[in-house]
Amino acid sequence: MKIFQTLSELSALAGQEVTVSDWITITQEQVNQFAQATGDHQWIHVDVEKAKTGPFGGPIAHGFLTLSLLPKFFESSMTVVETRMGVNYGLNKVRFMAPVPVGSRLRARMKLLKSEPIDNGGAQMTWEVAVEREGSAKPVCVAESLARHYP
């Protein structure tokens, strides 16, 4: 866990990889709960037996489930002490580059692309987030994520 005292301390790292998150394991229960919450019950995610005969040899996580883990990756890897809140502002681009089989372990590498001042002394940060699957040479997801933080 990296700890920064202020937004300006973190902002000074623009252009650098700032942190790498902890590993998390993707479970079938998570996949099923995500399907229930979103209404996406495609068999490659939730029908374990049928998925074994499918193109991935077993069930895979939804791409948007992987994307929805970005806040967890950030939370497990860094904190800014003198910040009262942060909000997701959006995404510039997202690519799902490889499947995430159930049982996979994922982590994220976060590179701060830029930090720009916003109202109330805050900062809008643009991050390149590469989600890695343990044992895989290429990322499963790469996203450019925007967040606004306020002191």
C-alpha positions in Angstrom: 0.0 0.0 0.0 1.4 3.3 -1.1 0.5 6.3 1.1 0.5 9.9 -0.2 -0.1 12.8 2.1 -1.5 15.2 -0.5 -2.9 15.2 -4.0 0.0 17.3 -5.1 2.4 14.6 -3.9 0.6 12.1 -6.0 0.2 14.5 -9.0 4.0 14.9 -9.1 4.2 11.3 -10.3 2.4 12.0 -13.6 3.9 9.9 -16.4 5.0 7.1 -14.1 3.7 3.8 -12.9 2.5 4.6 -9.4 1.4 1.4 -7.9 0.5 -2.3 -8.4 -2.6 -3.7 -6.6 -2.9 -6.8 -4.5 -4.0 -10.0 -6.3 -7.7 -11.0 -6.2 -9.2 -14.3 -7.2 -12.3 -14.4 -9.5 -14.9 -16.9 -8.2 -17.9 -18.4 -9.8 -20.0 -16.8 -7.0 -18.8 -13.3 -8.1 -19.6 -14.1 -11.7 -23.1 -15.3 -10.8 -23.7 -12.3 -8.6 -22.6 -10.0 -11.4 -24.9 -11.7 -13.8 -27.8 -11.3 -11.3 -27.1 -7.6 -10.8 -26.7 -6.8 -14.5 -29.1 -9.3 -16.2 -26.2 -10.7 -18.3 -26.7 -14.5 -17.9 -24.9 -15.6 -21.0 -23.9 -19.3 -20.7 -20.2 -18.7 -21.0 -20.4 -17.0 -17.6 -23.0 -18.8 -15.6 -23.5 -22.3 -17.0 -20.4 -24.2 -15.8 -21.1 -27.5 -17.5 -21.9 -26.0 -20.9 -19.0 -23.6 -20.6 -16.6 -26.5 -20.2 -17.5 -27.4 -23.8 -17.2 -23.8 -25.0 -14.4 -21.9 -26.6 -12.7 -21.1 -23.3 -12.9 -24.6 -21.6 -14.8 -23.3 -18.7 -16.8 -20.2 -17.5 -15.2 -16.8 -17.8 -15.8 -13.5 -16.0 -17.8 -10.8 -17.7 -15.6 -8.1 -19.2 -17.6 -5.5 -17.3 -17.0 -7.5 -14.1 -13.3 -7.1 -14.6 -13.7 -3.4 -15.3 -15.9 -3.0 -12.2 -12.9 -4.1 -10.1 -10.9 -1.0 -10.8 -12.0 0.8 -7.6 -11.0 -2.3 -5.6 -7.6 -2.3 -7.3 -7.0 1.4 -6.4 -8.3 0.9 -2.9 -5.9 -2.0 -2.2 -2.9 -0.2 -3.6 -2.8 3.4 -2.4 -4.4 6.1 -0.4 -4.1 9.9 -0.2 -4.4 11.0 3.4 -5.5 14.6 2.9 -8.4 13.7 0.5 -12.0 13.7 1.7 -13.4 11.9 -1.4 -12.8 10.7 -4.9 -15.4 10.0 -7.6 -15.2 8.1 -10.9 -15.4 10.6 -13.7 -15.4 8.3 -16.7 -13.4 6.3 -19.1 -11.7 7.4 -22.2 -11.1 3.9 -23.6 -11.4 0.3 -22.6 -10.2 -2.9 -24.2 -10.8 -6.5 -23.1 -7.8 -8.2 -24.5 -8.1 -11.8 -23.1 -10.6 -13.9 -21.2 -10.6 -14.2 -17.5 -11.4 -17.9 -16.6 -13.1 -18.4 -13.2 -10.4 -19.1 -10.6 -8.0 -16.6 -12.2 -6.0 -14.2 -10.0 -6.0 -10.6 -11.2 -4.1 -7.5 -10.3 -3.7 -4.1 -11.8 -0.8 -1.8 -12.7 -1.7 1.8 -12.4 0.2 4.5 -14.4 -0.8 8.2 -13.7 -0.9 9.7 -17.2 -1.8 13.2 -16.1 -3.2 15.3 -13.2 -5.1 18.5 -13.8 -6.4 21.0 -11.2 -10.2 21.3 -10.9 -12.5 23.3 -8.7 -12.3 23.3 -4.9 -8.6 22.5 -4.9 -9.2 19.1 -6.4 -7.4 17.2 -9.1 -8.7 15.2 -12.1 -6.4 12.3 -12.7 -6.2 10.2 -15.8 -4.9 6.7 -15.2 -3.8 3.9 -17.5 -4.9 0.7 -15.7 -3.6 -2.6 -17.0 -5.3 -5.6 -15.4 -3.1 -8.7 -15.4 -4.0 -12.3 -15.1 -1.4 -14.4 -13.2 0.5 -16.6 -15.6 -0.6 -14.7 -18.7 1.8 -12.7 -20.9 -0.7 -10.1 -21.9 -3.2 -8.0 -19.9 -6.9 -9.1 -19.8 -8.1 -5.5 -19.8 -6.5 -2.1 -20.4 -8.5 1.0 -19.5 -8.0 4.7 -19.3 -9.8 5.8 -16.2 -10.6 9.3 -15.0 -11.1 10.1 -11.4 -11.7 13.4 -9.5 -10.3 13.8 -6.0 -11.0 16.5 -3.5 -9.0 17.6 -0.4 
